[in-house]
């Protein structure tokens, strides 16, 4: 079995997870502000990648980051390359697909914090930013880490969005999920089976650890 597809998927998943973690945490923090206009709608919008077909998400990304888009042209001017049908496109595709998992887990973690702890920090003169960085995010860290793990697993296993945005091959290598399909259709059933088992092991392990972290978080608030 070739390990190149798995290595590529691990790289894509790592960067996708980091991207989703940054934007997902920021969105989750904003959503915990009760005065945020249209908060419920924005929350639903952030979770949309969970229910929208991969082809629809892929279409939106192609429109937003394609060679004819403003972002795509700016990227080409800065780097000389394109976002779509590239490693960068695969990372963005994975991040978009996994973003809801970070948003949801982080929001649950933040909203589970005892309000009296935040109030005490504010009473002691801490600014909202300092409260966020020294109280809120550290206390919500188990949920944030769990969300990051789920995002990694989701990005690693993505197929539909990645195929539309990054294509079948990235620098001559397939991602693990695309490799499984190509191996199966190419009559290489043993190769498809082995890659499926490896990716399943990674995904289930991450889900197990994430669930433990979320249970730890919920138990700390009892």
VEXDREN-2710 file (C-alpha; in Angstrom, 1 decimal):
% VEXDREN-2710
k/r/px/py/pz
1/UNK/0.0/0.0/0.0
2/UNK/1.3/3.5/-0.9
3/UNK/1.5/5.8/2.1
4/UNK/1.7/8.9/0.0
5/UNK/-2.2/9.5/0.0
6/UNK/-2.3/9.1/3.7
7/UNK/0.6/11.5/4.3
8/UNK/-1.1/14.0/2.0
9/UNK/-4.4/13.7/3.8
10/UNK/-2.6/14.2/7.2
11/UNK/-1.0/17.4/5.9
12/UNK/-4.3/18.7/4.5
13/UNK/-6.2/17.7/7.6
14/UNK/-3.7/19.4/9.9
15/UNK/-3.8/22.7/8.1
16/UNK/-7.5/22.5/7.6
17/UNK/-8.0/21.9/11.3
18/UNK/-5.8/24.9/12.2
19/UNK/-7.7/27.1/9.8
20/UNK/-11.1/25.9/11.1
21/UNK/-9.9/26.3/14.6
22/UNK/-9.0/30.0/14.2
23/UNK/-12.2/31.0/12.4
24/UNK/-14.5/28.6/14.2
25/UNK/-13.3/29.8/17.6
26/UNK/-13.8/33.4/16.6
27/UNK/-17.3/32.7/15.3
28/UNK/-18.2/30.7/18.4
29/UNK/-17.1/33.6/20.7
30/UNK/-19.1/36.1/18.6
31/UNK/-22.2/33.8/18.9
32/UNK/-22.0/33.7/22.7
33/UNK/-22.7/37.5/22.6
34/UNK/-26.4/37.6/23.3
35/UNK/-26.8/41.1/21.7
36/UNK/-25.4/39.9/18.4
37/UNK/-27.9/40.8/15.6
38/UNK/-29.5/37.7/13.9
39/UNK/-27.5/35.4/16.2
40/UNK/-29.6/32.4/15.5
41/UNK/-29.5/32.9/11.8
42/UNK/-25.7/33.3/11.8
43/UNK/-25.4/30.1/14.0
44/UNK/-27.5/28.2/11.5
45/UNK/-25.4/29.5/8.6
46/UNK/-22.2/28.4/10.3
47/UNK/-23.6/24.9/10.6
48/UNK/-24.8/24.8/7.0
49/UNK/-21.8/22.7/5.8
50/UNK/-23.1/19.8/7.9
51/UNK/-26.3/19.6/5.8
52/UNK/-25.5/21.1/2.4
53/UNK/-24.5/18.6/-0.3
54/UNK/-20.7/18.5/-1.0
55/UNK/-21.4/19.5/-4.6
56/UNK/-23.1/22.7/-3.4
57/UNK/-20.3/23.6/-1.0
58/UNK/-17.8/22.9/-3.7
59/UNK/-19.7/25.1/-6.2
60/UNK/-19.7/28.0/-3.7
61/UNK/-15.9/27.6/-3.1
62/UNK/-15.2/27.4/-6.8
63/UNK/-17.2/30.7/-7.3
64/UNK/-15.5/32.3/-4.3
65/UNK/-11.9/31.2/-5.0
66/UNK/-11.8/30.3/-8.7
67/UNK/-9.5/31.9/-11.2
68/UNK/-12.3/34.4/-12.2
69/UNK/-13.0/35.5/-8.7
70/UNK/-11.4/38.6/-7.0
71/UNK/-9.8/36.4/-4.3
72/UNK/-8.5/34.0/-6.9
73/UNK/-7.0/36.7/-9.0
74/UNK/-5.4/38.4/-6.0
75/UNK/-4.0/35.0/-4.9
76/UNK/-2.5/34.4/-8.3
77/UNK/-1.0/37.9/-8.3
78/UNK/0.6/37.4/-4.9
79/UNK/1.8/33.8/-5.4
80/UNK/1.7/33.1/-9.1
81/UNK/-0.5/30.0/-8.5
82/UNK/-4.2/29.2/-8.2
83/UNK/-6.3/28.3/-5.2
84/UNK/-8.5/25.8/-7.0
85/UNK/-7.0/22.4/-8.1
86/UNK/-4.1/22.8/-5.7
87/UNK/-3.0/21.9/-2.2
88/UNK/-4.3/25.2/-0.9
89/UNK/-7.8/24.4/-2.4
90/UNK/-7.8/21.1/-0.6
91/UNK/-7.0/22.8/2.7
92/UNK/-9.8/25.3/2.3
93/UNK/-12.2/22.6/1.3
94/UNK/-11.4/20.6/4.4
95/UNK/-11.6/23.7/6.6
96/UNK/-15.1/24.7/5.3
97/UNK/-16.4/21.2/5.8
98/UNK/-15.1/20.9/9.3
99/UNK/-15.8/24.5/10.5
100/UNK/-19.2/23.6/12.0
101/UNK/-17.7/21.0/14.3
102/UNK/-15.3/23.6/15.8
103/UNK/-18.1/26.3/16.1
104/UNK/-20.5/24.0/17.8
105/UNK/-18.1/22.4/20.3
106/UNK/-16.5/25.7/21.2
107/UNK/-19.8/27.4/21.7
108/UNK/-21.0/24.6/24.0
109/UNK/-17.8/24.9/26.0
110/UNK/-18.0/28.6/26.4
111/UNK/-21.7/28.7/27.3
112/UNK/-21.0/26.0/29.9
113/UNK/-18.6/28.2/31.9
114/UNK/-19.9/29.4/35.2
115/UNK/-20.9/33.1/34.7
116/UNK/-19.7/34.0/38.2
117/UNK/-16.1/33.3/37.2
118/UNK/-16.4/35.8/34.3
119/UNK/-18.1/38.3/36.5
120/UNK/-15.4/37.9/39.2
121/UNK/-12.7/38.6/36.6
122/UNK/-14.6/41.7/35.3
123/UNK/-15.1/42.9/38.9
124/UNK/-11.3/42.7/39.4
125/UNK/-10.8/45.1/36.5
126/UNK/-10.0/42.7/33.7
127/UNK/-10.8/43.9/30.2
128/UNK/-13.2/41.9/28.0
129/UNK/-10.2/40.8/25.9
130/UNK/-8.2/39.7/28.9
131/UNK/-11.2/37.8/30.3
132/UNK/-11.5/36.0/27.0
133/UNK/-7.9/35.1/26.8
134/UNK/-7.2/34.2/30.5
135/UNK/-10.6/32.9/31.7
136/UNK/-13.0/31.9/28.9
137/UNK/-10.8/30.2/26.4
138/UNK/-8.7/28.3/29.0
139/UNK/-11.8/27.0/30.7
140/UNK/-13.3/26.0/27.4
141/UNK/-10.1/24.4/26.1
142/UNK/-11.3/20.8/26.5
143/UNK/-14.3/21.6/24.2
144/UNK/-12.0/23.6/21.8
145/UNK/-9.5/20.7/21.6
146/UNK/-12.4/18.2/21.1
147/UNK/-13.7/20.4/18.2
148/UNK/-10.2/20.6/16.7
149/UNK/-10.0/16.8/16.8
150/UNK/-13.4/16.4/15.1
151/UNK/-12.4/18.9/12.5
152/UNK/-9.2/17.0/11.8
153/UNK/-11.0/13.7/11.4
154/UNK/-13.7/15.4/9.2
155/UNK/-11.1/17.1/7.0
156/UNK/-9.0/13.9/6.6
157/UNK/-12.0/12.0/5.4
158/UNK/-13.5/14.6/3.1
159/UNK/-14.2/13.5/-0.4
160/UNK/-16.8/15.5/-2.3
161/UNK/-15.7/19.1/-1.5
162/UNK/-12.1/18.2/-2.0
163/UNK/-12.6/16.5/-5.3
164/UNK/-14.6/19.5/-6.7
165/UNK/-12.1/22.2/-5.4
166/UNK/-8.8/20.4/-5.6
167/UNK/-9.4/17.7/-8.2
168/UNK/-8.5/14.0/-8.3
169/UNK/-4.8/14.7/-7.9
170/UNK/-2.7/17.2/-5.9
171/UNK/0.8/17.4/-7.2
172/UNK/0.4/13.9/-8.6
173/UNK/-1.0/12.3/-5.4
174/UNK/-4.5/11.5/-4.3
175/UNK/-5.9/12.1/-0.8
176/UNK/-6.7/9.0/1.1
177/UNK/-10.5/9.1/0.5
178/UNK/-10.0/9.6/-3.3
179/UNK/-7.4/6.9/-3.3
180/UNK/-9.9/4.4/-1.8
181/UNK/-12.4/5.1/-4.6
182/UNK/-9.8/5.0/-7.3
183/UNK/-8.3/1.8/-6.0
184/UNK/-11.7/0.1/-5.7
185/UNK/-12.7/1.1/-9.2
186/UNK/-9.3/0.1/-10.5
187/UNK/-9.6/-3.4/-9.2
188/UNK/-7.1/-2.9/-6.3
189/UNK/-9.4/-4.1/-3.6
190/UNK/-6.7/-5.0/-1.1
191/UNK/-5.2/-1.5/-1.5
192/UNK/-8.7/0.0/-0.9
193/UNK/-9.3/-2.1/2.1
194/UNK/-6.0/-1.3/3.8
195/UNK/-6.3/2.4/3.3
196/UNK/-9.9/2.3/4.6
197/UNK/-8.8/0.4/7.7
198/UNK/-6.0/2.9/8.4
199/UNK/-8.3/6.0/8.0
200/UNK/-11.0/4.3/10.0
201/UNK/-8.5/3.7/12.9
202/UNK/-7.4/7.3/12.8
203/UNK/-11.0/8.7/12.7
204/UNK/-12.4/6.4/15.5
205/UNK/-9.4/7.2/17.7
206/UNK/-9.9/10.9/17.3
207/UNK/-13.6/10.6/18.0
208/UNK/-13.0/8.5/21.1
209/UNK/-10.5/11.1/22.5
210/UNK/-12.8/14.0/21.6
211/UNK/-15.8/12.3/23.4
212/UNK/-13.6/11.8/26.5
213/UNK/-12.7/15.5/26.5
214/UNK/-16.3/16.6/26.1
215/UNK/-17.4/14.3/28.9
216/UNK/-14.6/15.8/31.1
217/UNK/-15.9/19.3/30.3
218/UNK/-19.5/18.5/31.1
219/UNK/-18.5/16.8/34.3
220/UNK/-16.5/19.8/35.4
221/UNK/-19.7/21.9/35.3
222/UNK/-21.8/19.5/37.4
END
